[in-house]
Amino acid sequence: MKKLRLTILGMLLLCNGLFSELSEFEGLNPLTLQEAQTLALANNSTLGSKQAIQEAAKWNKTSSLAALLPSLSFGASLLYTDPATLVTAGSQSYSLNKDMRTMSLNLSQPLFLGGKLYQAYKIAGVSEEMAELAYRNQRNTLFADTETKYLNVLQLMEVYRLSQADLQAARENLDIASLKLENGLISQTDYLRFQSTLAGKEVSDLQAYTALQLALRDFGNYLGLAELRMPAPLNLPDFNPQIDKLASFNLDQTKALGDRALELTLQRNLTLKTLDKTEELSQRALKIARAGWLPSLMLTGSRQYKENGLDRYEFTPANQLLLSFSLPLLPGLGNYASVQKAKEDARKAALENKTATDGIKLGLEAATLSLVSAARQSQSAALAMRYNEQLYAQLQERFRLNMLSAKELLDAELMLSAARLNYNNALYGFLKARSSLRQNLAVETDTELSQLLDI
């Protein structure tokens, strides 16, 4: 028995050397959620790449517009002939210069190419819009991920606080049990139960500390922080009106909330807009494929300046104007195959759009129901926690008066710890459900979300 007590004492001293006080985390420079999101915007490389893609798409659209406009080019050539060219005129022969220079200005304007150039320009415009949507979607995802990591740290911080409180309570109970053991009021077996409970609380405290450290480092790495910073605590009572209102929703009110959310989603959801643009791209690609059957009409003009071969640097101008017409006849199999392929691609895009849209709607419905469910769970967990706190206080006093067994007190202590942890998880589950719904709706501020919830 003495050896067992020394072993437990050694474990307690070791854990006390590892455990940090709450001041270790509370002393870190606090970081608000808005500041964290600003840092994420500045340091996230994925968002920067999306912005670069957006800029490239803008220039690609400008390049496609240039293909519709006339093109002007300047050309020059120098021809050297050895031996020199002889020209006979009547009874006389002339030897032309060995070197001859020619210059020209060439103007070209496509008049009709079956709509290919126009459709290419429109496709470039759609691609630019998709790049912008991808940037906004990445920004929205970045905000949501930052908030999730922010909430994870705060949630684990509260878990660590609870583990510290449980640890302190276990130590106090062990002190009381020690006095009772000395006075012969409890058995050695009951005393070992208190020691075992304290050892378990020490392990749980270590696990909570480790989880908090890992979450805090993950949060700092995601923001690109040079030193760890603790998220500023949220004013949790501010969310009580939303929790109470949502928890009181009946089925009709929950359905009405889902309908309002769906209406807003159809207007603002970035993924839905991207899917629509993808379908539009496939339709325009089909038009380009059909243009392969149409004729093309091109206007070309040039003004040429050429030496006569006898007088150097004396140029004679000559003008040319060419209107060319082309109609594809054979082979037509390639054009037909291209059109059929484009049709199937367009049909595929439309079906994928419908499938993805149904999935987004289902996900939104699940997010709405999860929000209402999380509010009810949070409210229920709060009631259970208050009940267990009052019950444990009464049972602890009865144990002090030797009116309660050690097993009953430890069971009540376990129930209280579980109730506190359940409430913490339910509350932050509600906050994460709000964040998920806000991401689906592409809403960045709580004001817009509160308007949706009609708070």
Order of alpha helices (4+ residues) and beta strands (2+ residues): alpha-alpha-beta-alpha-alpha-beta-beta-beta-beta-alpha-alpha-beta-alpha-alpha-alpha-beta-beta-alpha-alpha-alpha
